Amino acid sequence: MHQLNRNTVAIPPCLAPTDPPRRYAELRRHEIGQVRTALLEIQKDRCAYCERRTGQENDDGHIEHFRNQAAHAHLETEWSNLFWSCMDERSCGKHKDKCNIVGGSGTCRAFVIADIINPGTDNPEYFIQFVSDGTIVQRSGLDANEQRRFEETMRVFQLRDSALLRKSRADAVKPYIGALNALRESGAAIFRDYIAGECARLDSVPFATAIGDFLKSNL
């Protein structure tokens, strides 16, 4: 999870403000396609939450309302409220939807939206640190409110507790561990140049934030 920049694409025309606000269910198929295309461009064909690669078709992911439609009808077609999420029922947007069901318990209990890190307005890297074995820990120095936001974000999106995501992040980092080990005797300048070059190429790579954290930790 990392901060997304919506300024890199134009707002889809179908999301232009109207009075009263247009309902999401009123969008036509080609308009939904416009929104999906714009989100995929911003997110580099990755899930906004777990950063796994997704396809570009309807069935490869879903348009996720950060603030759910039932409680926030006026935000159904608000550009800043929309993300592209993977289809994993056990994590990310699909799991968040389960936390909105009345009577949910355990990992699916209800949450306060202000406690969830928003990748469109917050910098998740301020809160989240990835470890080379695929695990996630909170950044040091967080105050009590920030620690709560970290914990709730982990629970609602299941980014920390998903064994699949943990292994996927570890697998993504593994080639870089081997590369750095091979370069350790090549001199500090070559070592640093390799890390800088790889970090610059991570823009559209799956699990880029986890890889970036590992590389930067070796500087």
C-alpha positions in Angstrom: 0.0 0.0 0.0 1.4 3.4 -1.0 0.1 6.9 -1.7 -1.6 7.3 -5.1 -1.6 10.5 -7.1 -4.9 11.2 -8.8 -3.4 14.2 -10.6 -1.7 11.9 -13.1 -5.0 11.3 -15.0 -8.0 13.4 -15.9 -11.2 12.7 -14.0 -13.5 10.5 -16.1 -16.2 12.7 -17.7 -19.0 10.5 -16.2 -18.0 11.6 -12.7 -18.5 15.3 -13.4 -20.4 16.9 -10.5 -24.2 17.1 -10.9 -27.0 18.3 -8.7 -28.3 16.1 -7.3 -25.3 13.8 -7.3 -25.4 11.0 -9.9 -25.9 7.5 -8.5 -23.3 4.9 -9.2 -26.0 2.5 -10.4 -26.9 5.1 -13.1 -23.5 4.8 -14.8 -23.5 3.0 -18.1 -21.2 0.1 -19.0 -18.8 2.2 -21.1 -18.7 4.8 -18.3 -17.8 2.2 -15.7 -15.0 1.3 -18.2 -13.8 4.9 -18.2 -13.5 4.8 -14.4 -11.8 1.4 -14.4 -9.3 2.5 -17.0 -8.4 5.7 -15.1 -8.0 3.9 -11.8 -5.8 1.2 -13.4 -3.6 3.9 -14.9 -3.1 5.6 -11.5 -2.5 2.3 -9.8 -0.3 0.8 -12.5 -2.6 -2.3 -12.9 -2.3 -3.1 -9.2 -4.7 -3.4 -6.3 -4.8 -0.1 -4.3 -4.4 -2.0 -1.1 -2.2 -5.1 -1.4 -0.4 -4.0 -4.6 -0.8 -7.4 -6.3 -1.0 -7.3 -10.1 -4.6 -7.4 -11.5 -5.9 -7.7 -15.0 -7.8 -5.0 -16.8 -11.1 -6.7 -17.3 -14.2 -6.5 -15.2 -13.7 -9.9 -13.6 -10.0 -9.1 -12.7 -11.0 -6.7 -9.9 -13.7 -4.3 -8.9 -14.3 -0.6 -8.4 -14.1 -0.1 -4.6 -15.9 2.6 -2.7 -13.7 3.6 0.1 -16.7 5.0 2.0 -19.4 2.5 1.3 -22.4 3.4 -0.8 -25.0 2.5 1.8 -23.9 5.1 4.3 -22.4 7.6 1.9 -24.8 7.8 -1.1 -23.6 11.3 -1.9 -20.1 9.9 -2.6 -21.1 7.1 -4.9 -19.6 8.9 -7.9 -17.1 11.0 -6.1 -13.7 10.4 -7.9 -11.7 10.6 -4.7 -13.8 7.9 -3.1 -13.1 5.3 -5.8 -10.2 2.7 -6.1 -9.5 -0.4 -8.0 -9.3 -3.5 -5.7 -8.4 -7.1 -6.3 -11.1 -9.8 -6.1 -9.7 -11.7 -3.1 -12.6 -12.3 -0.7 -10.1 -12.7 2.2 -8.5 -9.3 1.9 -8.5 -5.7 0.5 -11.9 -4.2 -0.6 -13.8 -7.5 -0.5 -12.9 -8.1 3.2 -13.6 -4.4 4.0 -17.1 -4.8 2.7 -17.6 -7.7 5.2 -16.6 -5.4 8.0 -19.6 -3.1 7.1 -22.1 -5.9 7.8 -24.1 -5.3 10.9 -23.3 -7.8 13.6 -19.9 -8.7 12.2 -17.4 -10.0 14.7 -13.7 -10.9 14.9 -11.7 -9.6 12.0 -15.0 -8.6 10.3 -16.3 -6.3 13.1 -17.3 -2.8 12.2 -14.8 0.0 11.9 -14.7 3.8 11.9 -13.7 5.0 8.4 -11.5 7.8 9.9 -9.4 5.0 11.4 -8.5 3.5 8.1 -5.5 4.7 6.1 -6.7 6.1 2.8 -4.1 5.6 0.0 -5.5 8.6 -1.9 -5.1 11.1 0.9 -2.7 9.5 3.4 0.9 8.4 3.0 0.7 4.7 4.0 4.4 4.5 4.2 4.4 6.8 7.2 2.5 4.0 9.1 3.6 0.8 7.4 7.0 -0.9 7.2 7.5 -4.1 5.2 10.1 -6.7 6.2 12.0 -8.9 3.7 10.2 -12.0 4.9 6.9 -10.6 3.8 5.7 -9.5 7.2 4.4 -6.0 8.1 5.2 -4.0 11.2 4.2 -0.5 12.2 6.7 2.3 11.8 8.5 3.4 14.9 7.4 6.7 16.5 3.7 6.5 15.9 1.5 8.0 18.5 -1.5 6.3 20.0 -4.0 7.5 17.3 -1.6 6.5 14.5 -1.1 3.1 16.0 -4.8 2.5 16.1 -5.1 3.6 12.5 -2.3 1.1 11.6 -4.0 -1.8 13.5 -7.4 -1.1 12.0 -6.1 -0.8 8.5 -4.3 -4.1 8.9 -7.5 -5.8 10.2 -9.9 -4.3 7.7 -7.8 -5.0 4.7 -6.1 -8.2 6.1 -2.8 -7.0 4.7 -0.7 -8.3 7.6 -2.5 -11.5 8.5 -3.0 -12.9 5.0 -0.6 -15.8 4.5 -0.9 -15.5 0.8 0.0 -11.9 0.7 2.9 -12.5 3.2 4.3 -15.2 0.9 3.7 -13.1 -2.2 5.7 -10.2 -0.7 8.5 -12.4 0.4 8.7 -14.0 -3.1 8.8 -10.5 -4.7 11.7 -9.4 -2.5 13.7 -12.6 -2.7 15.5 -11.9 -6.1 16.7 -8.6 -4.7 18.2 -10.3 -1.6 20.3 -12.5 -3.9 21.3 -9.6 -6.1 22.5 -7.5 -3.1 24.4 -10.5 -1.6 26.2 -10.8 -4.9 27.1 -7.1 -5.0 28.4 -6.8 -1.4 32.0 -7.3 -2.4 31.7 -4.9 -5.4 32.2 -1.7 -3.5 29.9 0.8 -1.8 29.4 2.9 -4.9 28.2 0.0 -7.1 26.0 -1.2 -4.3 24.3 2.1 -3.8 23.9 2.7 -7.6 22.2 -0.7 -7.9 19.7 0.1 -5.2 19.0 3.6 -6.6 18.5 2.2 -10.1 16.1 -0.6 -8.9 14.1 1.8 -6.7 13.6 4.1 -9.8 12.2 1.1 -11.7 9.6 0.0 -9.2 6.8 2.4 -10.3 4.7 -0.3 -11.9 6.1 -3.5 -10.2 3.7 -5.6 -8.0 4.5 -5.2 -4.3 6.7 -2.3 -5.1 6.5 -0.8 -1.6 7.7 -4.0 0.0 10.6 -4.2 -2.4 11.4 -0.6 -1.9 11.5 -0.9 1.9 13.9 -3.8 1.6 16.2 -2.0 -0.8 16.2 1.3 1.2 16.9 -0.6 4.4 20.2 -1.8 2.9 21.4 1.8 2.2 
